[in-house]
Structures are given as structure tokens and as C-alpha cells.
Amino acid sequence: MSSRLFGTDGVRGLANGHLTAELALDLSVSAAHVLAERGSFAGHRPLAVVGRDTRISGQFLEAAVVAGLASAGVDVLLLGELPTPGVAWLTGSLGADLGVVLSASHNPMPDNGIKFLGRGGAKLDDAVEEAIERELREPWERPTGGDVGRVRAHETAVAEYSAHLVSTVGHRPSSGVRVVLDCADGAASVVGPRALRDAGVEVIAVHDHPDGLNINAGCGSTHLEVLQKTVVEQGADLGFALDGDADRCLAVDGSGQVVDGDQLMAVLALAMREHAELHEDTVVATVMSNLGFVLAMRDAGIRVLQTKVGDRYVLEAMNAGGYTLGGEQSGHLILSRHATTGDGLLTALQVLDRVAETGRPLAELASVITRMPQVLVNVPGVDRARTDDVALAAAVAEAEAELGDTGRVLLRPSGTEPLVRVMVEAATADQARTVADRLAGVVQERLALG
């Protein structure tokens, strides 16, 4: 077990390996204990909502989480299989004190995870997570008799979340719009097609028959080949691919070309700015967003505030500045007017709304960005703490001067491995590859271990 249980997105690992039923129960008890100590439950019976994706391990982990919460005096509403953003939204709409998501997102099926959400549906502060970990298995006076929690199913979770999603769009697509939706055999397999159909879209759903074992297996936002093929074969107008917990979304235009998170974010940024919904004409993105996105936004008079890689950093910057749109190239887009986390279905519906409003196909809307060729080289076996090496800095400066305004260089030390990632964007793929390989050689030479 690692020295710290909580990562950037809750506790995640191999189900029944690192993440056992015992750990799930203990974490839930500790979460209830910590929140009670901090006064979060003062004056009322505490309520938690619990949702999960379609992994078979979610069943026993859900049972453990519910047992832990109820034993700590927390009433529990079971939401069943529901996307992470759906659990977050219902945490707020139902006035719950705590939300629990059982999912490992886009990870392979054997993994699973536990994420706690506070009142309103926002991720718990790091300090609260640290307290939960610190007080794990600490003795305390638990409730008995009638003070233990009650457990019941919330049968209308899918209908409520679908209605919320549909309520966010103003320009309903006509019945002639055909969309392929790849549900990744995950948490959106039921609510995804329903929400799009309720919004007036003709939906061709694929990978919407989860069996507990097939989540993310050769499908969804990490495997777009089937979506591309289906859009073309079915003559669909466009397609969307979700991941296992449906907090991210990538798209495919009518010709089968991929439309990534940067392009979707650009489409939505322009729409929101037009409707005076883009706070301070600013969008939040990470340093890995394509330079073409940054340049397109600059030309449109929109500022791009860039953060470290990771949706948590995007969300932190959005919360700090009150910004209304942010996201990553991976398709994890946050629209803070409607959600507290990335929401793939919300993204899809907002894009469809823009298509309906403008009467323009997705390919045309996405063409606002001219993507720069991007090359990423991983250099293993190096000291990731020494990327400020003088000779390496000089090599990077030389490369940046060579690329000028049509390219950029980014060195990213791994957070967990002796590895440095060299990312180069340039006017041509050949130039990007040449510069990236050259810098990777300098990294290997200057930062080699031992």
C-alpha cells in the first residue's frame, strides 16, 4: 500500500487487491466520523448518496461503503449505476451531506475507486481527505439502536439526472439529427441514450450493454475506432464517445474525423462568449492543450489560462477566478454553470445545442482550430528532479527560438516515475519529431541516473 491512500481523484487501485471491501468500509466510517466532527451533520440526520459504474467489483464495494456509512449513523440513498457527474449533481439536488462514487473512470475493468463528494457535489478538500486517512480505524463512539442509518434505493435517479441535462439546452436538435453514442459499456449506458433522445436526438447507441466485465474494453473515449466506423456506415451527423464513468467526452464528425477536447472546448467557448456566459472571456486549459487551440482563442479575443495537467488543477483555477469553462484535451470539460465536475453527456448536449443553433456541422465549427503537429517522447531512467539543468535549459531555449511563434516545447517530469516527458509542437510533424528527439537525447545525457 502506498504511503498515501488518496490520490488526485480519490482512492483508486486493483479491486480486491489494493482496494478491498474492508478498506471501503473503513474509509466510509472514517469519512462519516470526520464530517461529523467538523460539524457537517449538525442539527439533522446525515444523508449520503452512493452511485457506481458498471464494474462487477462495484457491487461488493457498494455493499461495504453502505455498511460503513449506515453503521456510522448516515442514511443512504442508493443511486445504482450512474455517471460520476450524475452522482455529483444529485448530491446537490437532493441536499445530501455526502456523495460517494465507485468508479475507476477510464481505467481497465479490474480497477475500481472510491471518491467522496461534499455537500453541493464538489470534491472534498485535501485537508478533509487527509483527516479521513489519518483517522482510519480510530476508535470512536458509534451510534446504536435507532441512531444507525437507514438504506433505501432512489428509483428516479436516472430520470432526474436526464431531465437536468436536457434542461441545459435551449436549441433542441430536430428529429433529423442522427448521433452515434459510444457508452463504453459504462455508467452512462442507460442514461446517455435516454438524455439525448429526450433532447430530440435520433440516437444510435453502441457499447451500451455492460456485463460487469466489458467496461472500457476496446471502446469509449480511449478507443474511437468503432465510433468512427459506425458514424460513417450509418450516415450519422456526428458521434460522441464517453469513458467508463462518463465524465469525459470526445467526438467524431460526419466524415469520421476525431474532434478532441481542445476543439470541443473552442466550440463551446465561442458559443458561451456570444451569449455573455464566458466569465471574463476566459477559458481554463492545461499546458498540454494544443498550441492551435491557444492561438485560435487569442485570435477570437478569448484568454486561455493554463494550469498544470490534471482536471483538479483546472477546477481549482476555475473556482478561484469564477470561470465558467475549462477542460483538457482528453475531453474532460467542466461547465461550471451546470456541473461541479467534468460531464461527458453535458458536453455532448451543449455541442449539439450549438450545432442546432448555428445550423453548421461539427466539422465546420471545429475548424476554428488549426491543430499543430504534437510529438510526445517519454525519456525513462532519468532524474526527474533536475529538469532545471543549465545545459538542458539552453537546449530548450535554442529549440524555442528555432520554433518561434509556430511551436513550443514542454518538459514534464513524471509525478511518480524516474521519467521526463518531452512535448514539442511545430509547424510540421517532421520538425516536431526532429526537435523532440534532439531534446530527448539531451535529457537522457544530462539527467541520466547513476
C-alpha positions as CSV (number, residue, x, y, z in Angstrom):
1,M,0.0,0.0,0.0
2,S,1.3,3.4,-0.8
3,S,2.1,5.9,1.9
4,R,-0.9,8.0,1.0
5,L,-4.3,6.4,0.1
6,F,-5.9,9.4,-1.6
7,G,-4.6,10.4,-5.0
8,T,-5.8,13.3,-7.2
9,D,-9.1,11.5,-7.8
10,G,-9.9,9.6,-4.6
11,V,-8.7,6.2,-3.7
12,R,-8.1,4.0,-6.7
13,G,-6.5,0.6,-7.4
14,L,-7.0,-3.0,-8.2
15,A,-10.3,-4.1,-6.8
16,N,-9.9,-6.7,-4.1
17,G,-6.2,-6.2,-4.3
18,H,-5.3,-2.7,-3.1
19,L,-9.0,-1.6,-2.8
20,T,-10.7,-4.2,-0.6
21,A,-14.1,-4.4,1.0
22,E,-12.5,-3.8,4.3
23,L,-10.8,-0.7,3.2
24,A,-14.0,0.6,1.5
25,L,-15.9,0.1,4.8
26,D,-13.2,1.7,6.9
27,L,-12.9,4.7,4.6
28,S,-16.7,5.2,4.7
29,V,-16.8,5.0,8.5
30,S,-13.9,7.4,8.8
31,A,-15.5,9.9,6.3
32,A,-18.7,10.0,8.3
33,H,-16.7,10.3,11.6
34,V,-14.6,13.2,10.3
35,L,-17.5,15.1,8.7
36,A,-19.5,14.7,12.0
37,E,-16.5,16.0,14.0
38,R,-16.3,19.1,11.7
39,G,-20.0,19.9,12.2
40,S,-21.2,19.0,8.8
41,F,-24.1,16.9,10.2
42,A,-25.1,19.3,13.0
43,G,-28.8,19.6,13.7
44,H,-30.0,16.9,11.3
45,R,-29.7,13.2,10.4
46,P,-26.9,13.0,7.8
47,L,-27.7,11.8,4.3
48,A,-25.4,10.3,1.7
49,V,-26.0,9.2,-1.9
50,V,-23.9,6.4,-3.4
51,G,-23.5,5.6,-7.1
52,R,-21.3,3.4,-9.2
53,D,-20.2,2.5,-12.7
54,T,-20.8,-1.0,-14.2
55,R,-17.7,-2.9,-12.9
56,I,-18.6,-6.1,-11.3
57,S,-16.4,-5.1,-8.3
58,G,-18.7,-2.1,-7.7
59,Q,-21.3,-4.4,-6.2
60,F,-19.3,-5.6,-3.3
61,L,-17.6,-2.3,-2.8
62,E,-21.0,-0.6,-2.8
63,A,-22.2,-3.0,-0.1
64,A,-19.1,-2.2,2.0
65,V,-19.5,1.5,1.6
66,V,-23.2,1.4,2.5
67,A,-22.4,-0.8,5.6
68,G,-19.8,1.7,6.7
69,L,-22.0,4.8,6.3
70,A,-25.1,3.3,7.9
71,S,-23.1,1.9,10.8
72,A,-21.8,5.5,11.4
73,G,-25.4,6.8,11.6
74,V,-25.7,8.1,8.0
75,D,-28.9,7.5,5.9
76,V,-28.0,6.2,2.5
77,L,-29.8,6.6,-0.9
78,L,-28.6,4.1,-3.5
79,L,-28.4,5.6,-7.0
80,G,-27.3,2.5,-8.8
81,E,-25.3,2.7,-12.0
82,L,-24.9,6.4,-12.8
83,P,-22.2,8.6,-14.2
84,T,-19.9,10.4,-11.8
85,P,-21.3,13.8,-12.7
86,G,-24.8,12.4,-12.1
87,V,-23.9,11.4,-8.6
88,A,-22.3,14.9,-8.1
89,W,-25.4,16.6,-9.4
90,L,-27.8,14.5,-7.2
91,T,-25.6,15.1,-4.2
92,G,-26.5,18.8,-4.6
93,S,-30.1,18.5,-5.8
94,L,-31.1,16.1,-3.1
95,G,-29.4,18.1,-0.3
96,A,-27.1,15.3,0.6
97,D,-24.3,15.8,3.1
98,L,-22.0,13.4,1.3
99,G,-21.8,11.7,-2.1
100,V,-19.8,8.6,-2.9
101,V,-18.8,7.5,-6.4
102,L,-17.5,4.0,-7.0
103,S,-15.6,4.1,-10.3
104,A,-12.1,4.0,-11.8
105,S,-13.2,6.1,-14.8
106,H,-11.3,5.2,-17.9
107,N,-9.1,2.6,-16.2
108,P,-9.4,-1.1,-17.2
109,M,-12.1,-3.2,-15.6
110,P,-10.1,-4.9,-12.8
111,D,-9.5,-1.5,-11.2
112,N,-12.0,0.5,-9.1
113,G,-12.1,3.6,-7.0
114,I,-13.8,5.5,-4.2
115,K,-14.4,9.2,-4.4
116,F,-16.1,11.3,-1.7
117,L,-18.0,14.5,-2.6
118,G,-19.1,17.1,-0.1
119,R,-22.4,19.0,0.2
120,G,-23.3,20.5,-3.2
121,G,-21.4,17.8,-5.1
122,A,-17.9,19.2,-5.0
123,K,-14.8,17.1,-4.3
124,L,-13.8,17.1,-0.6
125,D,-10.9,19.4,0.3
126,D,-7.5,17.8,0.5
127,A,-7.4,18.6,4.3
128,V,-10.6,16.6,4.8
129,E,-9.3,13.7,2.8
130,E,-6.1,13.8,4.9
131,A,-8.2,13.7,8.1
132,I,-10.2,10.7,6.8
133,E,-7.0,8.9,6.1
134,R,-5.5,9.9,9.5
135,E,-8.5,8.8,11.5
136,L,-8.9,5.5,9.6
137,R,-9.8,2.7,12.1
138,E,-9.6,5.1,15.0
139,P,-12.0,4.1,17.9
140,W,-15.0,6.4,18.5
141,E,-18.4,6.1,20.0
142,R,-20.6,4.8,17.2
143,P,-24.4,5.1,17.2
144,T,-26.6,2.2,18.3
145,G,-30.3,1.3,18.2
146,G,-32.4,3.7,16.2
147,D,-29.5,6.1,15.6
148,V,-27.9,3.8,12.9
149,G,-28.5,4.8,9.3
150,R,-31.4,3.7,7.0
151,V,-30.7,2.4,3.5
152,R,-33.1,2.7,0.5
153,A,-32.9,2.9,-3.3
154,H,-33.5,6.1,-5.1
155,E,-35.5,4.8,-8.0
156,T,-35.7,8.0,-10.0
157,A,-32.0,8.9,-10.2
158,V,-31.7,8.2,-14.0
159,A,-34.9,10.2,-14.8
160,E,-33.9,13.2,-12.6
161,Y,-30.3,13.4,-14.0
162,S,-31.6,13.1,-17.6
163,A,-34.1,15.9,-17.0
164,H,-31.3,18.1,-15.6
165,L,-29.1,17.5,-18.6
166,V,-31.9,18.3,-21.1
167,S,-32.8,21.4,-19.2
168,T,-29.4,22.9,-20.0
169,V,-30.0,23.2,-23.8
170,G,-32.1,25.8,-25.5
171,H,-32.0,24.8,-29.1
172,R,-33.4,21.3,-29.4
173,P,-32.0,19.4,-32.3
174,S,-34.5,18.4,-34.9
175,S,-35.6,14.8,-35.2
176,G,-33.4,14.6,-38.3
177,V,-30.1,14.8,-36.4
178,R,-28.5,11.3,-36.1
179,V,-25.9,10.8,-33.4
180,V,-23.9,7.7,-32.6
181,L,-23.2,7.5,-28.8
182,D,-20.5,5.1,-27.5
183,C,-21.3,4.5,-23.9
184,A,-18.1,2.5,-23.2
185,D,-20.3,-0.2,-21.6
186,G,-20.1,2.0,-18.6
187,A,-22.2,4.2,-16.2
188,A,-24.0,6.1,-19.0
189,S,-25.3,3.0,-20.8
190,V,-28.9,3.8,-19.7
191,V,-29.0,7.5,-19.0
192,G,-26.8,8.5,-22.0
193,P,-29.1,7.4,-24.8
194,R,-32.2,8.5,-22.8
195,A,-30.9,12.1,-22.2
196,L,-30.1,12.6,-25.9
197,R,-33.4,11.1,-27.0
198,D,-35.3,13.3,-24.5
199,A,-33.5,16.3,-26.2
200,G,-34.9,15.3,-29.6
201,V,-31.9,13.5,-31.0
202,E,-32.0,10.3,-33.0
203,V,-29.5,8.1,-31.2
204,I,-27.6,5.0,-32.4
205,A,-26.2,3.6,-29.2
206,V,-23.1,1.3,-29.2
207,H,-21.4,-0.4,-26.3
208,D,-24.4,0.1,-24.2
209,H,-24.8,-3.5,-22.9
210,P,-22.5,-3.7,-19.9
211,D,-22.0,-7.1,-18.3
212,G,-19.7,-6.0,-15.4
213,L,-16.6,-7.1,-17.3
214,N,-16.6,-5.2,-20.6
215,I,-16.4,-1.5,-19.4
216,N,-13.8,0.5,-21.5
217,A,-12.9,-2.7,-23.3
218,G,-11.9,-1.6,-26.8
219,C,-14.5,1.2,-26.7
220,G,-15.3,4.6,-25.4
221,S,-13.2,7.7,-25.4
222,T,-9.9,5.8,-25.3
223,H,-10.8,3.6,-28.4
224,L,-12.5,5.7,-31.0
225,E,-12.2,3.3,-34.0
226,V,-15.6,1.7,-33.6
227,L,-17.3,5.1,-33.2
228,Q,-15.6,6.4,-36.4
229,K,-16.6,3.4,-38.4
230,T,-20.2,3.4,-37.1
231,V,-20.7,7.2,-37.8
232,V,-19.6,6.7,-41.4
233,E,-21.5,3.4,-42.0
234,Q,-24.7,4.8,-40.5
235,G,-24.5,8.1,-42.3
236,A,-24.8,9.9,-38.9
237,D,-24.2,13.6,-38.5
238,L,-21.7,13.1,-35.7
239,G,-20.8,10.8,-32.8
240,F,-19.7,11.1,-29.2
241,A,-17.6,8.7,-27.1
242,L,-17.8,8.6,-23.3
243,D,-15.5,6.9,-20.8
244,G,-16.5,4.4,-18.1
245,D,-17.9,7.0,-15.7
246,A,-18.9,9.4,-18.4
247,D,-17.1,12.4,-17.0
248,R,-15.3,13.0,-20.4
249,C,-16.4,13.1,-24.0
250,L,-14.7,13.1,-27.4
251,A,-16.4,13.5,-30.7
252,V,-16.3,12.4,-34.3
253,D,-17.6,14.5,-37.2
254,G,-19.8,13.2,-40.0
255,S,-16.7,12.1,-42.0
256,G,-15.3,10.1,-39.1
257,Q,-12.6,12.6,-38.1
258,V,-11.8,12.9,-34.4
259,V,-12.8,16.1,-32.7
260,D,-10.8,16.3,-29.4
261,G,-11.3,18.1,-26.1
262,D,-9.5,21.2,-27.3
263,Q,-11.7,21.5,-30.3
264,L,-14.9,20.9,-28.3
265,M,-13.8,23.5,-25.8
266,A,-13.2,26.0,-28.5
267,V,-16.7,25.4,-30.0
268,L,-18.3,25.9,-26.5
269,A,-16.0,28.9,-25.6
270,L,-17.2,30.8,-28.7
271,A,-20.8,29.9,-28.1
272,M,-20.6,31.0,-24.4
273,R,-18.8,34.2,-25.3
274,E,-21.5,35.0,-27.8
275,H,-24.2,34.6,-25.1
276,A,-22.2,36.5,-22.5
277,E,-21.8,33.3,-20.4
278,L,-17.9,33.1,-20.6
279,H,-16.7,34.8,-17.5
280,E,-14.1,37.5,-18.3
281,D,-13.8,36.0,-21.8
282,T,-11.5,33.4,-20.3
283,V,-11.3,29.6,-20.7
284,V,-9.1,27.4,-18.4
285,A,-6.9,24.7,-20.0
286,T,-3.8,22.8,-19.2
287,V,-0.3,23.2,-20.5
288,M,-0.9,20.2,-22.7
289,S,-3.6,21.9,-24.8
290,N,-2.6,22.2,-28.4
291,L,-1.0,25.4,-29.4
292,G,-3.5,25.7,-32.2
293,F,-6.2,26.0,-29.5
294,V,-4.4,28.8,-27.7
295,L,-3.8,30.7,-31.0
296,A,-7.4,30.3,-32.1
297,M,-8.7,31.6,-28.8
298,R,-6.3,34.5,-28.9
299,D,-7.5,35.4,-32.4
300,A,-11.1,35.3,-31.1
301,G,-10.3,37.6,-28.2
302,I,-10.5,34.9,-25.6
303,R,-7.9,34.5,-22.9
304,V,-6.5,31.0,-22.2
305,L,-5.5,30.5,-18.6
306,Q,-3.2,27.4,-18.5
307,T,-2.7,25.1,-15.5
308,K,-0.7,22.0,-14.7
309,V,-2.0,18.8,-16.2
310,G,-5.0,17.3,-14.3
311,D,-8.6,18.2,-14.1
312,R,-8.2,19.0,-10.4
313,Y,-5.9,21.9,-11.3
314,V,-8.4,23.1,-14.0
315,L,-11.2,23.1,-11.4
316,E,-9.1,24.9,-8.8
317,A,-8.3,27.7,-11.2
318,M,-12.0,27.9,-12.3
319,N,-13.2,28.1,-8.7
320,A,-10.6,30.7,-7.8
321,G,-11.5,33.0,-10.7
322,G,-15.2,32.2,-11.1
323,Y,-14.6,31.0,-14.6
324,T,-17.3,29.1,-16.4
325,L,-15.5,26.8,-18.9
326,G,-12.4,24.7,-18.6
327,G,-11.0,21.4,-19.6
328,E,-8.4,19.1,-21.1
329,Q,-7.6,17.7,-24.5
330,S,-8.8,14.3,-23.2
331,G,-12.4,15.6,-23.3
332,H,-12.8,16.2,-19.6
333,L,-14.7,19.5,-19.9
334,I,-16.2,21.4,-16.9
335,L,-19.1,23.8,-17.4
336,S,-19.5,25.3,-14.0
337,R,-22.9,26.8,-14.6
338,H,-24.4,23.3,-14.8
339,A,-21.9,20.9,-13.1
340,T,-19.2,20.7,-10.4
341,T,-17.2,18.2,-12.4
342,G,-16.5,17.1,-15.9
343,D,-19.6,15.8,-17.6
344,G,-19.4,14.0,-20.9
345,L,-23.2,14.0,-21.6
346,L,-23.5,17.6,-20.7
347,T,-20.6,18.4,-23.1
348,A,-22.3,16.4,-25.9
349,L,-25.7,18.1,-25.4
350,Q,-24.0,21.6,-25.3
351,V,-22.2,20.8,-28.6
352,L,-25.5,19.6,-30.2
353,D,-27.1,22.7,-28.9
354,R,-24.5,24.8,-30.8
355,V,-24.9,22.7,-33.9
356,A,-28.7,23.3,-33.8
357,E,-28.3,27.0,-33.1
358,T,-25.9,27.7,-35.9
359,G,-27.1,25.1,-38.4
360,R,-23.4,24.3,-39.1
361,P,-22.0,20.8,-38.9
362,L,-19.5,19.9,-36.2
363,A,-16.6,19.7,-38.7
364,E,-17.1,23.4,-39.7
365,L,-17.5,24.5,-36.1
366,A,-14.3,22.7,-35.0
367,S,-12.3,24.1,-38.0
368,V,-11.8,27.3,-35.9
369,I,-8.7,25.4,-34.7
370,T,-5.7,24.6,-36.9
371,R,-4.0,21.9,-34.8
372,M,-0.3,22.0,-34.6
373,P,1.5,18.7,-35.0
374,Q,2.4,17.5,-31.5
375,V,5.0,14.9,-30.6
376,L,5.5,13.4,-27.1
377,V,8.6,11.5,-26.2
378,N,9.0,9.7,-22.8
379,V,12.6,9.5,-21.5
380,P,12.9,6.9,-18.8
381,G,15.7,6.2,-16.3
382,V,16.4,9.9,-15.6
383,D,16.4,12.2,-12.6
384,R,13.1,14.0,-12.9
385,A,14.0,16.5,-10.2
386,R,16.8,18.1,-12.3
387,T,14.9,19.5,-15.3
388,D,16.4,22.9,-14.4
389,D,19.8,21.6,-15.6
390,V,21.7,24.6,-17.2
391,A,22.7,22.7,-20.4
392,L,19.2,21.3,-20.8
393,A,17.7,24.8,-20.3
394,A,20.0,26.1,-23.0
395,A,18.9,23.3,-25.4
396,V,15.2,24.1,-24.7
397,A,15.8,27.8,-25.3
398,E,17.6,27.1,-28.6
399,A,14.7,24.9,-29.7
400,E,12.1,27.5,-28.7
401,A,14.0,30.1,-30.8
402,E,14.0,27.7,-33.7
403,L,10.3,27.1,-33.5
404,G,9.3,30.8,-33.0
405,D,5.6,31.6,-32.8
406,T,4.6,28.4,-34.6
407,G,5.7,26.0,-32.0
408,R,6.6,25.3,-28.3
409,V,8.5,23.0,-26.0
410,L,7.3,21.5,-22.7
411,L,9.3,19.3,-20.3
412,R,7.1,17.4,-17.8
413,P,8.7,15.4,-15.1
414,S,6.6,12.4,-14.1
415,G,5.0,12.6,-10.7
416,T,5.7,9.0,-9.8
417,E,8.4,7.6,-12.1
418,P,12.1,8.4,-13.0
419,L,10.9,9.7,-16.3
420,V,10.7,13.1,-18.1
421,R,8.2,13.7,-20.9
422,V,9.3,15.9,-23.8
423,M,6.5,17.5,-25.8
424,V,7.1,19.5,-28.9
425,E,4.7,21.3,-31.2
426,A,5.8,22.7,-34.5
427,A,4.5,23.9,-37.9
428,T,5.2,20.4,-39.4
429,A,5.2,16.9,-38.0
430,D,8.8,16.3,-39.2
431,Q,10.1,19.4,-37.4
432,A,8.2,18.4,-34.2
433,R,9.7,14.9,-34.3
434,T,13.2,16.2,-35.1
435,V,13.2,18.7,-32.2
436,A,11.6,16.3,-29.8
437,D,14.1,13.5,-30.5
438,R,17.0,16.0,-30.1
439,L,15.8,17.3,-26.8
440,A,15.1,13.7,-25.6
441,G,18.7,13.0,-26.3
442,V,19.8,15.9,-24.2
443,V,17.5,14.9,-21.3
444,Q,19.0,11.3,-21.5
445,E,22.5,12.6,-21.5
446,R,22.2,15.3,-18.8
447,L,19.7,13.7,-16.4
448,A,20.8,10.0,-16.6
449,L,20.7,8.2,-13.2
450,G,23.8,6.8,-11.8
